[in-house]
């Protein structure tokens, strides 16, 4: 019999960089091929085979931490098929092109600095040509359609309720009399989100690979999003400020538009009836068009009822879009209170950084976070209380009101994740818990075991499991990323990013504590920041 194995590559004890390698029926298959974002704690093992030897990819959804390395796979020789839902295929056509533009822009920016300092040329991870090439590999399929992809292998996409087109993937394998079913959860959605449907529960599997982003916490009682958002907008406008919302271009931006449409329709904001809302992200503008195209196929009952009444659920008077850089710059010359929705959602790239530069120092403005902030991102630093951040080489005081709209998450919480796994009527032989920070995936694996009696564990990158024998071939140990980076001596940018983030976080924590006993530590933190500034220059 040929090999029937799972090898865990990415998003192991971490949230981003999802990638799992499946060997079955003589085929080499990837489930997701995502990009790592923020600061990661552990190193990932390389793919066990060359990119050219990957036969196909099963893609759960379009978010870059699941799809973002597909152009790199193509650059390195992949020419197989990428199976995804039709909506995911459509979204990837804008998201992967956008990602490639970012890679090339960053390379151009770094190389301008490199020329002045005599440093080596920086090569982008991939180019627009690589993104265009990999898009030709996509094969779009509908939800609930059983798709034979190779002799002995069939798959089906079921709605995961996380994003337009997001899916859990059922994989059936039949080889030499052995039959196994593996379910890859993808990102499991939160219940009762606007626009998209709730996650679909699956009844049986031999093995399950599931996410655990919020596996160690509860979102708590569902808040009244409309009331909370109304209160934030009203208070900010009454002060004469702007509400700046860092939001993922695909998914969260459209949810915010859905809420604001209702607020405007019900005239909830007093004395500011005709306030304007700017969507400042070319990617978000394109994604919103795709959401509108898919209304009749993929929206939930509530949104569909609005459509039946002739109401566009994510459009309203006063909605403006900024596509060009001049459009974006003009927003900050408008002195009227307004809502600005801009990407990236974690504030680590894109136009949102310009809006933060113009609003973070203004006590009348509000920065409203509505999504997950990865460790090491600018968004995480602000949420955790940083009093000063650096934007475009300039120190900016954080004086704006910082708010988090609690409960607005595209991910199920601990209870939602448990409900999803406990819905399996046939107990899986083994549950593998991935896509969660170290503490989250470990604690959730323990909870699955204690709640259901299922075998569950959170593998580290490099763990190999024999699906036919039902046993581990290799149980990998964690490799701390910073140790490997330091030993390699060739990733100074990564080391710098970590040192800078650590210094900023330490300084923010210490400055919150006014106790005199921390003066020496505060001095030390200032020295760290000074060192980082010197290194960056």
KEVEXKOL-269415 format. One record per residue (C-alpha): residue number from 0; residue in three letters; y, z, x. Coordinates in pm, whole numbers, padded with zeros to 5 digits. Example, Ala and Ser with C-alpha at 12.3 -4.5 7.8 and 13.67 -1.06 7.14 Angstrom:
% KEVEXKOL-269415
    nr   rest       py       pz       px
     0    ALA   -00450    00780    01230
     1    SER   -00106    00714    01367
% end
This chain:
% KEVEXKOL-269415
    nr   rest       py       pz       px
     0    UNK    00000    00000    00000
     1    UNK    00352   -00079    00116
     2    UNK    00606    00198    00168
     3    UNK    00743    00373   -00142
     4    UNK    01013    00601   -00010
     5    UNK    01362    00738   -00068
     6    UNK    01597    00800    00224
     7    UNK    01918    00992    00156
     8    UNK    02216    00846    00342
     9    UNK    02551    00950    00192
    10    UNK    02709    01200   -00049
    11    UNK    02462    01465    00066
    12    UNK    02631    01807    00053
    13    UNK    02951    01603    00011
    14    UNK    03120    01432   -00281
    15    UNK    03203    01087   -00146
    16    UNK    03018    00805    00028
    17    UNK    02729    00773   -00218
    18    UNK    02434    00580   -00074
    19    UNK    02056    00611   -00114
    20    UNK    01794    00380    00040
    21    UNK    01483    00291   -00162
    22    UNK    01178    00113   -00019
    23    UNK    00952   -00028   -00292
    24    UNK    00726   -00329   -00340
    25    UNK    00823   -00464    00000
    26    UNK    01193   -00459   -00090
    27    UNK    01480   -00272    00076
    28    UNK    01722   -00148   -00188
    29    UNK    02046    00051   -00181
    30    UNK    02161    00257   -00474
    31    UNK    02539    00254   -00427
    32    UNK    02718    00181   -00101
    33    UNK    03025    00401   -00112
    34    UNK    03312    00484    00118
    35    UNK    03374    00837    00242
    36    UNK    03712    00980    00145
    37    UNK    03898    01284    00270
    38    UNK    03743    01507    00534
    39    UNK    03365    01523    00539
    40    UNK    03166    01814    00675
    41    UNK    02850    01635    00782
    42    UNK    02752    01314    00956
    43    UNK    02554    01049    00772
    44    UNK    02256    00877    00929
    45    UNK    02284    00497    00963
    46    UNK    02094    00265    00732
    47    UNK    01726    00249    00836
    48    UNK    01739   -00133    00839
    49    UNK    01995   -00398    00926
    50    UNK    02236   -00501    00651
    51    UNK    02080   -00848    00652
    52    UNK    01746   -00690    00561
    53    UNK    01879   -00522    00246
    54    UNK    01742   -00723   -00045
    55    UNK    01951   -00583   -00329
    56    UNK    02193   -00310   -00437
    57    UNK    02192   -00119   -00765
    58    UNK    02551   -00007   -00831
    59    UNK    02619    00284   -01068
    60    UNK    02992    00221   -01111
    61    UNK    03305    00076   -00954
    62    UNK    03473    00379   -00797
    63    UNK    03528    00322   -00425
    64    UNK    03323    00625   -00320
    65    UNK    03027    00438   -00473
    66    UNK    03118    00072   -00406
    67    UNK    03370    00073   -00121
    68    UNK    03140   -00024    00166
    69    UNK    02987   -00325   -00006
    70    UNK    03224   -00565    00176
    71    UNK    03122   -00401    00506
    72    UNK    02758   -00456    00413
    73    UNK    02839   -00824    00357
    74    UNK    03034   -00842    00684
    75    UNK    02724   -00711    00862
    76    UNK    02493   -00974    00714
    77    UNK    02393   -00871    00358
    78    UNK    02338   -01169    00128
    79    UNK    02123   -01017   -00147
    80    UNK    02204   -00942   -00511
    81    UNK    02415   -00656   -00645
    82    UNK    02311   -00547   -00994
    83    UNK    02571   -00367   -01205
    84    UNK    02699   -00353   -01561
    85    UNK    02929   -00633   -01669
    86    UNK    03231   -00398   -01681
    87    UNK    03151   -00263   -01333
    88    UNK    03131   -00617   -01198
    89    UNK    03470   -00695   -01354
    90    UNK    03633   -00381   -01213
    91    UNK    03488   -00438   -00866
    92    UNK    03658   -00776   -00855
    93    UNK    03994   -00601   -00840
    94    UNK    03895   -00278   -00666
    95    UNK    03713   -00428   -00368
    96    UNK    03987   -00684   -00313
    97    UNK    04241   -00401   -00325
    98    UNK    04035   -00195   -00081
    99    UNK    04021   -00488    00160
   100    UNK    04398   -00532    00143
   101    UNK    04437   -00162    00227
   102    UNK    04201   -00197    00527
   103    UNK    04398   -00493    00661
   104    UNK    04736   -00331    00598
   105    UNK    04628   -00016    00781
   106    UNK    04501   -00224    01073
   107    UNK    04832   -00411    01093
   108    UNK    05027   -00084    01086
   109    UNK    04808    00080    01352
   110    UNK    04820   -00224    01575
   111    UNK    05200   -00229    01571
   112    UNK    05191    00126    01706
   113    UNK    04907    00039    01946
   114    UNK    05106   -00243    02105
   115    UNK    05397   -00010    02175
   116    UNK    05171    00254    02330
   117    UNK    04928    00022    02508
   118    UNK    04628    00138    02303
   119    UNK    04330   -00076    02209
   120    UNK    04341   -00297    01900
   121    UNK    04228   -00135    01576
   122    UNK    03976   -00349    01384
   123    UNK    03978   -00317    01003
   124    UNK    03658   -00200    00839
   125    UNK    03646   -00533    00657
   126    UNK    03870   -00816    00542
   127    UNK    03964   -00984    00216
   128    UNK    03720   -01262    00307
   129    UNK    03439   -01005    00326
   130    UNK    03536   -00871   -00018
   131    UNK    03546   -01221   -00165
   132    UNK    03205   -01291   -00013
   133    UNK    03034   -00985   -00151
   134    UNK    03176   -01045   -00499
   135    UNK    02963   -01362   -00513
   136    UNK    02654   -01139   -00487
   137    UNK    02719   -00955   -00815
   138    UNK    02485   -00992   -01112
   139    UNK    02630   -00839   -01430
   140    UNK    02399   -00695   -01694
   141    UNK    02448   -00521   -02029
   142    UNK    02366   -00160   -02107
   143    UNK    02011   -00095   -02234
   144    UNK    01878   -00431   -02108
   145    UNK    01555   -00401   -01908
   146    UNK    01601   -00631   -01608
   147    UNK    01312   -00743   -01383
   148    UNK    01466   -00766   -01034
   149    UNK    01152   -00825   -00822
   150    UNK    00776   -00826   -00861
   151    UNK    00690   -00472   -00968
   152    UNK    01052   -00351   -01005
   153    UNK    01260   -00335   -01324
   154    UNK    01585   -00152   -01394
   155    UNK    01797   -00053   -01691
   156    UNK    02160    00061   -01703
   157    UNK    02245    00338   -01951
   158    UNK    02594    00467   -02024
   159    UNK    02687    00760   -01798
   160    UNK    03016    00828   -01979
   161    UNK    03216    00862   -01657
   162    UNK    03418    00540   -01633
   163    UNK    03435    00205   -01805
   164    UNK    03102    00044   -01715
   165    UNK    02960    00352   -01542
   166    UNK    02586    00394   -01561
   167    UNK    02281    00596   -01484
   168    UNK    02007    00366   -01360
   169    UNK    01642    00382   -01460
   170    UNK    01412    00220   -01202
   171    UNK    01048    00140   -01285
   172    UNK    00816    00066   -00992
   173    UNK    00460   -00064   -01021
   174    UNK    00261   -00134   -00707
   175    UNK   -00114   -00140   -00641
   176    UNK   -00193    00071   -00944
   177    UNK    00079    00329   -00875
   178    UNK    00359    00351   -01130
   179    UNK    00670    00560   -01079
   180    UNK    01001    00593   -01258
   181    UNK    01313    00707   -01074
   182    UNK    01644    00785   -01241
   183    UNK    01972    00779   -01050
   184    UNK    02231    00965   -01253
   185    UNK    02542    00811   -01101
   186    UNK    02845    01021   -01194
   187    UNK    02776    01198   -01522
   188    UNK    03075    01201   -01754
   189    UNK    03245    01489   -01926
   190    UNK    03190    01517   -02301
   191    UNK    03455    01400   -02548
   192    UNK    03666    01207   -02301
   193    UNK    03916    00965   -02450
   194    UNK    03836    00594   -02468
   195    UNK    03478    00590   -02333
   196    UNK    03152    00708   -02485
   197    UNK    02969    01032   -02402
   198    UNK    02688    01013   -02144
   199    UNK    02353    00884   -02264
   200    UNK    02062    01123   -02215
   201    UNK    01736    00996   -02065
   202    UNK    01402    01135   -02179
   203    UNK    01157    01082   -01893
   204    UNK    01125    01021   -01521
   205    UNK    00902    01107   -01229
   206    UNK    01197    01162   -00998
   207    UNK    01567    01222   -01057
   208    UNK    01858    01187   -00815
   209    UNK    02161    01351   -00976
   210    UNK    02519    01436   -00895
   211    UNK    02667    01788   -00877
   212    UNK    03043    01745   -00829
   213    UNK    03115    02045   -01054
   214    UNK    02772    02199   -01025
   215    UNK    02911    02540   -00935
   216    UNK    03180    02578   -01200
   217    UNK    03269    02537   -01565
   218    UNK    03567    02347   -01699
   219    UNK    03602    02628   -01953
   220    UNK    03704    02584   -02315
   221    UNK    03828    02236   -02387
   222    UNK    04209    02250   -02371
   223    UNK    04444    02080   -02611
   224    UNK    04541    01799   -02374
   225    UNK    04808    01663   -02604
   226    UNK    04978    02003   -02643
   227    UNK    04957    02082   -02271
   228    UNK    05091    01744   -02164
   229    UNK    05367    01765   -02426
   230    UNK    05476    02105   -02292
   231    UNK    05487    01978   -01932
   232    UNK    05685    01665   -02021
   233    UNK    05928    01852   -02245
   234    UNK    06008    02124   -01989
   235    UNK    06049    01873   -01708
   236    UNK    06273    01640   -01905
   237    UNK    06486    01931   -02024
   238    UNK    06545    02015   -01656
   239    UNK    06640    01655   -01586
   240    UNK    06335    01585   -01370
   241    UNK    06051    01337   -01353
   242    UNK    05685    01397   -01426
   243    UNK    05493    01238   -01138
   244    UNK    05120    01196   -01203
   245    UNK    04897    01098   -00910
   246    UNK    04613    00924   -01093
   247    UNK    04316    00712   -01004
   248    UNK    04405    00355   -01092
   249    UNK    04082    00302   -01281
   250    UNK    03995    00553   -01550
   251    UNK    04240    00838   -01521
   252    UNK    04551    00619   -01555
   253    UNK    04421    00473   -01879
   254    UNK    04334    00820   -02012
   255    UNK    04691    00937   -01947
   256    UNK    04824    00633   -02132
   257    UNK    04593    00719   -02422
   258    UNK    04739    01073   -02445
   259    UNK    05100    00962   -02401
   260    UNK    05063    00697   -02672
   261    UNK    04972    00973   -02918
   262    UNK    05258    01196   -02798
   263    UNK    05504    00914   -02852
   264    UNK    05355    00811   -03184
   265    UNK    05389    01168   -03315
   266    UNK    05741    01206   -03166
   267    UNK    05648    01531   -02993
   268    UNK    05911    01514   -02715
   269    UNK    06241    01636   -02857
   270    UNK    06575    01483   -02751
   271    UNK    06392    01227   -02535
   272    UNK    06237    01006   -02801
   273    UNK    06254    00683   -02603
   274    UNK    06141    00808   -02263
   275    UNK    05990    00555   -02031
   276    UNK    05651    00564   -01864
   277    UNK    05594    00368   -01544
   278    UNK    05253    00261   -01421
   279    UNK    05324    00193   -01055
   280    UNK    05009    00047   -00907
   281    UNK    04912   -00320   -00910
   282    UNK    04549   -00210   -00921
   283    UNK    04612    00017   -01220
   284    UNK    04795   -00264   -01400
   285    UNK    04499   -00499   -01347
   286    UNK    04250   -00228   -01443
   287    UNK    04441   -00160   -01764
   288    UNK    04410   -00530   -01853
   289    UNK    04032   -00505   -01803
   290    UNK    04018   -00195   -02025
   291    UNK    04196   -00397   -02293
   292    UNK    03949   -00685   -02249
   293    UNK    03651   -00449   -02291
   294    UNK    03786   -00257   -02593
   295    UNK    03537   -00389   -02844
   296    UNK    03233   -00357   -02617
   297    UNK    03274   -00023   -02441
   298    UNK    03517    00207   -02623
   299    UNK    03410    00515   -02817
   300    UNK    03432    00554   -03195
   301    UNK    03777    00715   -03195
   302    UNK    03934    00444   -02980
   303    UNK    03748    00175   -03176
   304    UNK    03892    00313   -03500
   305    UNK    04243    00272   -03358
   306    UNK    04164   -00087   -03263
   307    UNK    04038   -00153   -03616
   308    UNK    04376   -00031   -03744
   309    UNK    04551   -00276   -03514
   310    UNK    04661   -00006   -03268
   311    UNK    04623   -00062   -02895
   312    UNK    04499    00278   -02770
   313    UNK    04662    00250   -02426
   314    UNK    04990    00071   -02497
   315    UNK    05318    00182   -02655
   316    UNK    05698    00118   -02655
   317    UNK    05858    00229   -02330
   318    UNK    05554    00150   -02114
   319    UNK    05660   -00036   -01801
   320    UNK    05457   -00168   -01512
   321    UNK    05558   -00206   -01150
   322    UNK    05375   -00478   -00962
   323    UNK    05597   -00575   -00669
   324    UNK    05729   -00335   -00407
   325    UNK    06083   -00401   -00537
   326    UNK    05968   -00294   -00886
   327    UNK    05831    00025   -00733
   328    UNK    06144    00105   -00534
   329    UNK    06365    00054   -00839
   330    UNK    06191    00338   -01024
   331    UNK    06344    00598   -00795
   332    UNK    06696    00460   -00847
   333    UNK    06669    00526   -01220
   334    UNK    06815    00873   -01281
   335    UNK    06677    00913   -01633
   336    UNK    06384    01154   -01677
   337    UNK    06059    00960   -01690
   338    UNK    05686    00975   -01636
   339    UNK    05556    00800   -01323
   340    UNK    05182    00735   -01300
   341    UNK    05085    00607   -00959
   342    UNK    04787    00575   -00727
   343    UNK    04617    00698   -00523
   344    UNK    04489    00991   -00725
   345    UNK    04447    01213   -00416
   346    UNK    04788    01115   -00269
   347    UNK    04634    00993    00056
   348    UNK    04753    00632    00030
   349    UNK    04950    00392   -00184
   350    UNK    05276    00411   -00374
   351    UNK    05231    00768   -00495
   352    UNK    05344    00885   -00150
   353    UNK    05684    00724   -00204
   354    UNK    05725    00898   -00540
   355    UNK    05626    01229   -00384
   356    UNK    05887    01175   -00115
   357    UNK    06152    01131   -00383
   358    UNK    06037    01414   -00611
   359    UNK    05850    01687   -00422
   360    UNK    06175    01843   -00300
   361    UNK    06335    01843   -00648
   362    UNK    06282    02173   -00836
   363    UNK    06354    01994   -01164
   364    UNK    06057    01756   -01122
   365    UNK    05688    01824   -01187
   366    UNK    05391    01691   -00992
   367    UNK    05099    01689   -01235
   368    UNK    04747    01662   -01097
   369    UNK    04484    01530   -01337
   370    UNK    04183    01465   -01115
   371    UNK    03958    01593   -00838
   372    UNK    04123    01643   -00497
   373    UNK    03888    01609   -00199
   374    UNK    03906    01843    00098
   375    UNK    04150    01713    00358
   376    UNK    04362    01500    00124
   377    UNK    04734    01544    00070
   378    UNK    04670    01615   -00296
   379    UNK    04436    01903   -00210
   380    UNK    04695    02052    00028
   381    UNK    04966    02042   -00241
   382    UNK    04740    02190   -00510
   383    UNK    04640    02470   -00272
   384    UNK    05003    02569   -00218
   385    UNK    05142    02383    00082
   386    UNK    05512    02460    00113
   387    UNK    05589    02160    00330
   388    UNK    05415    01825    00381
   389    UNK    05477    01526    00601
   390    UNK    05542    01190    00440
   391    UNK    05626    00882    00645
   392    UNK    05703    01098    00948
   393    UNK    05943    01324    00755
   394    UNK    05891    01687    00662
   395    UNK    05934    01734    00285
   396    UNK    05979    02074    00125
   397    UNK    05761    02133   -00181
   398    UNK    06005    02262   -00442
   399    UNK    05883    02072   -00748
   400    UNK    05670    02249   -01005
   401    UNK    05303    02185   -00927
   402    UNK    05076    02171   -01229
   403    UNK    04711    02090   -01287
   404    UNK    04603    01967   -01628
   405    UNK    04294    02182   -01658
   406    UNK    03977    02029   -01788
   407    UNK    04081    01666   -01751
   408    UNK    03785    01550   -01550
   409    UNK    03565    01245   -01556
   410    UNK    03278    01461   -01431
   411    UNK    03055    01691   -01633
   412    UNK    03081    02057   -01537
   413    UNK    02788    02289   -01463
   414    UNK    02697    02317   -01831
   415    UNK    02724    01943   -01886
   416    UNK    02507    01869   -01584
   417    UNK    02245    02119   -01701
   418    UNK    02245    01964   -02049
   419    UNK    02185    01623   -01892
   420    UNK    01888    01730   -01677
   421    UNK    01738    01956   -01945
   422    UNK    01735    01660   -02187
   423    UNK    01436    01520   -01997
   424    UNK    01138    01579   -02224
   425    UNK    00896    01487   -01945
   426    UNK    00966    01725   -01658
   427    UNK    01046    01528   -01338
   428    UNK    00820    01595   -01043
   429    UNK    01125    01647   -00818
   430    UNK    01501    01661   -00868
   431    UNK    01728    01570   -00577
   432    UNK    02083    01707   -00605
   433    UNK    02356    01505   -00431
   434    UNK    02728    01420   -00467
   435    UNK    02861    01774   -00447
   436    UNK    03033    01984   -00185
   437    UNK    02799    02204    00018
   438    UNK    02816    02514   -00202
   439    UNK    02816    02316   -00526
   440    UNK    02502    02108   -00470
   441    UNK    02310    02401   -00323
   442    UNK    02390    02639   -00607
   443    UNK    02325    02373   -00871
   444    UNK    01982    02291   -00726
   445    UNK    01898    02661   -00748
   446    UNK    02023    02673   -01107
   447    UNK    01811    02374   -01208
   448    UNK    01503    02550   -01071
   449    UNK    01580    02884   -01236
   450    UNK    01677    02728   -01571
   451    UNK    01394    02477   -01608
   452    UNK    01123    02546   -01353
   453    UNK    01172    02195   -01214
   454    UNK    01150    02152   -00839
   455    UNK    01501    02083   -00716
   456    UNK    01660    02061   -00374
   457    UNK    01981    01931   -00216
   458    UNK    01883    01699    00072
   459    UNK    02089    01644    00384
   460    UNK    02149    01294    00516
   461    UNK    01833    01163    00680
   462    UNK    01588    01334    00446
   463    UNK    01298    01102    00357
   464    UNK    01069    01147    00056
   465    UNK    00741    00967   -00009
   466    UNK    00746    00881   -00380
   467    UNK    00379    00780   -00390
   468    UNK    00248    01095   -00222
   469    UNK    00505    01324   -00384
   470    UNK    00596    01492   -00055
   471    UNK    00870    01503    00205
   472    UNK    00827    01290    00516
   473    UNK    01138    01433    00682
   474    UNK    01355    01726    00579
   475    UNK    01676    01662    00771
   476    UNK    01903    01932    00906
   477    UNK    02282    01914    00874
   478    UNK    02480    01756    01158
   479    UNK    02839    01887    01148
   480    UNK    03075    01591    01159
   481    UNK    03328    01743    01395
   482    UNK    03066    01825    01658
   483    UNK    02929    01475    01664
   484    UNK    03277    01324    01665
   485    UNK    03384    01542    01956
   486    UNK    03067    01459    02150
   487    UNK    03113    01089    02096
   488    UNK    03467    01103    02229
   489    UNK    03549    00780    02050
   490    UNK    03689    00893    01716
   491    UNK    04022    01048    01807
   492    UNK    04182    00943    01482
   493    UNK    03917    01135    01285
   494    UNK    03960    01440    01506
   495    UNK    04337    01421    01469
   496    UNK    04313    01395    01091
   497    UNK    04095    01705    01078
   498    UNK    04321    01902    01311
   499    UNK    04631    01806    01119
   500    UNK    04476    01896    00784
   501    UNK    04346    02227    00922
   502    UNK    04686    02316    01062
   503    UNK    04864    02233    00739
   504    UNK    04618    02431    00528
   505    UNK    04635    02732    00759
   506    UNK    05012    02726    00757
   507    UNK    05023    02700    00378
   508    UNK    04791    02997    00334
   509    UNK    04979    03217    00581
   510    UNK    05321    03137    00437
   511    UNK    05198    03251    00098
   512    UNK    05130    03593    00248
   513    UNK    05454    03771    00332
   514    UNK    05286    04063    00511
   515    UNK    05428    04138    00854
   516    UNK    05080    04168    01001
   517    UNK    05048    03793    00981
   518    UNK    05349    03706    01198
   519    UNK    05137    03628    01502
   520    UNK    04908    03408    01293
   521    UNK    05209    03232    01145
   522    UNK    05339    03163    01492
   523    UNK    04998    03028    01591
   524    UNK    04990    02803    01282
   525    UNK    05335    02668    01368
   526    UNK    05207    02587    01717
   527    UNK    04913    02397    01563
   528    UNK    05151    02193    01349
   529    UNK    05375    02125    01650
   530    UNK    05071    02005    01846
   531    UNK    04971    01779    01557
   532    UNK    05323    01637    01537
   533    UNK    05323    01566    01909
   534    UNK    04978    01402    01889
   535    UNK    05083    01187    01593
   536    UNK    05392    01063    01776
% end
